[in-house]
Amino acid sequence: MGITKNLGWKLMSLVLAGLLWFVFSSAPLVVTTHTAPIVYNNLANGWMVTGNSPETVHLELRGPAGRLTVASLAETVVRFDLASAASNEDRTFTISESNLNLPPGVTFLRAVPSQLRLRLARLAQKEVPVEVRFSGSLPAGYQLAGQSVSPGQLRIGGSETRVASVTQVETDPIDLHSLTQTADYRVDAFVDDPQVHFESPPQVTVHLSIERTGK
């Protein structure tokens, strides 16, 4: 009884499954390109990927058109396992299908770039002084009697060599043209190295003491 119960529905399900298989298996194969992000797994604590390595890879893929849609490939990424790469020596990785999580029925053809050469560096942090910048001059009859910045130092982070080369950070310029009284000014700080970042908020308060010259 168990086998023959609802036999009609079971046969219909088998027929539908067979039709779906036939549709996908007989669908013409197409070739497309997909830009996939790069993901690094198992990077040891205290290390970072440095250099000019790309953030994405262009993949050339082949498969049924229904499997190569934007939605179908949305979760596809290029993964590299860095568990054994904790040193500052260059490491070359060749992109293959084993690095990809492709949908069923999709074949990897090639990648651009086909290889990545990565260098790891130790992470470092330090505090550096903040240099206040100005533009223009105060109006006639006024002078800058004093200035202070709070905080006077900001914490930066990045690779050891990059962080070591940064001796100070600078604020955006404060325009003096129309200033005639003592006041505080909130400005952003900037570090002139794209591979170094701020560990603390990059805003400071500059206190300017402005007084008349008596002329």
Protein Blocks (a to p, Z undefined) as FASTA:
>chain_A
ZZmgoklmmmmmmmmmmmmmmmmmmpccdddddddddddehiaehiacedjddfbdcddd
dddfklmcfklmmmgccdddfklmgcfbdcdddddfklpccdehiacfbdcdfbdcdddd
dddddddddddddehjddehiacfbdcdddfbdcddddfklmmmpmbdcdddddfklgcb
dcdddddddddbfkbccfbdcbdcdddddddehZZ
